[in-house]
Amino acid sequence: MRIRLIVLATLCGVTLGTAPTGPDEPWPDTTGRRFLAFDTSGDGTAVEVVGDLATSRRIAVLVPGTDNTLATFDRGLDGVTHRAPAVQARVLYGAAHRREPRTAVVAWLGYDPPEGFGPAALRWDRAEDGAAALVDFVADLCRRRPAASVVVVGHSYGALVAGLAAARLDGCVTDLVALGAPGMGAPHVDDLGTSARVWQATAADDWIRRVPAVRLAGFGHGTAPATPSFGARPLPTDGVAGHDGYLLPGSGTLDALADLVAGGPAGSVTQAMAVAR
C-alpha cells in the first residue's frame, strides 16, 4: 500500500511545492496550497488552511461528517462540489474575510469518519477518536496563535466529534457550531462541559430531523441540537435546502456564521438569533 504523509513544521502555513497526484492517485492537488497534514493511507486525511494563520486573529475549524475521505476532499461526496470540505472552507473564508481580513479557515479532515449509515455511524467510536485528534490539533493551534479566537464548526457526524471534544478544547475556543447535527453526545449544552457558546442550525427539510434523538446500548447520539430543550443558540437557516446547503453562498446560515467567525458586533449575532426564531 502506498502511503504518503506530509506534516508541516509550523501551523503558520507553508506552501507545498509538489502535488501527489496522478492517474492512479485521485487525491487533491496540493500545488500552491497550505496543508498541515496530508496522509493517503486508508481513506486518507487532510488538514488544509485557507488564509494566513501567521497573522490571523479569528480562526474557524470545519469538521466534516460521514463518508468524507481524502478522495472527496476537493470534489465532494457524489461529485457535488459544495459538499467538499476544501470548497466549504473557501466559501466560509471568503464570507468571513470580507468582514475581518485577519481570518483563517481550516478544513479539518483529521479523522476517519464512518462510511454510510451503518452501525459505525450510529456509534461514537470514530467520533471519540476524532475528538481526541481535534483536541490535540486545537491545543497546538492555540499554543501557536494565543491571541486568536477559534470557532469549531461540525457538520452532521462532525458535530458529534466537536461535542465529544468540547470539555477538553482549549480556552481559545469561543464558539461551537453544529450544522445539521444528529447529536453532540450530551442531553444539554451544560453537559458538554465547555464555556464556549454553542450554536446550531438545522434546516426545516434536513433529513437529519428524522433520525431518532436517542442513545441506547451504545447506539445513537442523544438529544438533537435542534431540540429546544438542548439549549443551543439558533442560527438562521433561510435559503438552506437539505442536509448539505448550510455553507452555500446566499444562505442565512453562512452569513450568520461568517459574522460569528469574524467576531462581528454583538448586534449581528443577536439579529441572527432573532431571525432564527
Secondary structure as the mmCIF struct_conf table of DSSP 4:
data_model
#
loop_
_struct_conf.conf_type_id
_struct_conf.id
_struct_conf.beg_label_comp_id
_struct_conf.beg_label_asym_id
_struct_conf.beg_label_seq_id
_struct_conf.end_label_comp_id
_struct_conf.end_label_asym_id
_struct_conf.end_label_seq_id
STRN STRN1 LEU A 5 VAL A 7
BEND BEND1 ALA A 9 ALA A 9
TURN_TY1_P TURN_TY1_P1 LEU A 11 CYS A 12
STRN STRN2 THR A 15 THR A 15
STRN STRN3 GLY A 22 GLY A 22
TURN_TY1_P TURN_TY1_P2 PRO A 23 ASP A 24
STRN STRN4 GLU A 25 GLU A 25
HELX_LH_PP_P HELX_LH_PP_P1 TRP A 27 ASP A 29
TURN_TY1_P TURN_TY1_P3 THR A 31 GLY A 32
STRN STRN5 ARG A 34 ASP A 39
BEND BEND2 SER A 41 SER A 41
TURN_TY1_P TURN_TY1_P4 GLY A 42 ASP A 43
STRN STRN6 THR A 45 GLY A 51
TURN_TY1_P TURN_TY1_P5 LEU A 53 THR A 55
BEND BEND3 ARG A 57 ARG A 57
STRN STRN7 ARG A 58 VAL A 63
TURN_TY1_P TURN_TY1_P6 THR A 66 ASP A 67
HELX_RH_3T_P HELX_RH_3T_P1 LEU A 70 THR A 72
TURN_TY1_P TURN_TY1_P7 PHE A 73 ARG A 75
HELX_RH_3T_P HELX_RH_3T_P2 LEU A 77 GLY A 79
HELX_RH_3T_P HELX_RH_3T_P3 THR A 81 ARG A 83
HELX_RH_AL_P HELX_RH_AL_P1 PRO A 85 ARG A 99
BEND BEND4 PRO A 101 ARG A 102
STRN STRN8 THR A 103 LEU A 109
BEND BEND5 TYR A 111 TYR A 111
HELX_LH_PP_P HELX_LH_PP_P2 PRO A 113 GLU A 115
TURN_TY1_P TURN_TY1_P8 GLY A 116 PHE A 117
BEND BEND6 GLY A 118 GLY A 118
HELX_RH_AL_P HELX_RH_AL_P2 PRO A 119 LEU A 122
BEND BEND7 ARG A 123 TRP A 124
HELX_RH_AL_P HELX_RH_AL_P3 ASP A 125 ARG A 144
TURN_TY1_P TURN_TY1_P9 PRO A 146 ALA A 147
STRN STRN9 SER A 149 HIS A 155
TURN_TY1_P TURN_TY1_P10 SER A 156 SER A 156
HELX_RH_AL_P HELX_RH_AL_P4 TYR A 157 ALA A 165
HELX_RH_3T_P HELX_RH_3T_P4 ALA A 166 ARG A 168
BEND BEND8 LEU A 169 LEU A 169
TURN_TY1_P TURN_TY1_P11 GLY A 171 CYS A 172
STRN STRN10 VAL A 173 LEU A 179
BEND BEND9 GLY A 180 GLY A 180
BEND BEND10 PRO A 182 PRO A 182
BEND BEND11 GLY A 185 HIS A 188
HELX_RH_3T_P HELX_RH_3T_P5 VAL A 189 LEU A 192
BEND BEND12 SER A 195 ALA A 196
STRN STRN11 ARG A 197 ALA A 201
TURN_TY1_P TURN_TY1_P12 ALA A 204 ASP A 205
HELX_RH_3T_P HELX_RH_3T_P6 TRP A 207 ARG A 210
BEND BEND13 VAL A 211 VAL A 211
STRN STRN12 LEU A 216 LEU A 216
TURN_TY1_P TURN_TY1_P13 ALA A 217 GLY A 218
STRN STRN13 PHE A 219 PHE A 219
BEND BEND14 GLY A 220 GLY A 220
BEND BEND15 THR A 223 THR A 223
TURN_TY1_P TURN_TY1_P14 PRO A 225 ALA A 226
BEND BEND16 THR A 227 THR A 227
HELX_RH_3T_P HELX_RH_3T_P7 PRO A 228 PHE A 230
HELX_LH_PP_P HELX_LH_PP_P3 ALA A 232 ALA A 232
STRN STRN14 ARG A 233 PRO A 234
TURN_TY1_P TURN_TY1_P15 ASP A 238 GLY A 239
BEND BEND17 GLY A 242 ASP A 244
TURN_TY1_P TURN_TY1_P16 TYR A 246 LEU A 247
BEND BEND18 LEU A 248 LEU A 248
TURN_TY1_P TURN_TY1_P17 PRO A 249 GLY A 250
HELX_RH_AL_P HELX_RH_AL_P5 GLY A 252 VAL A 261
TURN_TY1_P TURN_TY1_P18 ALA A 262 GLY A 263
HELX_RH_AL_P HELX_RH_AL_P6 ALA A 266 ALA A 276
#
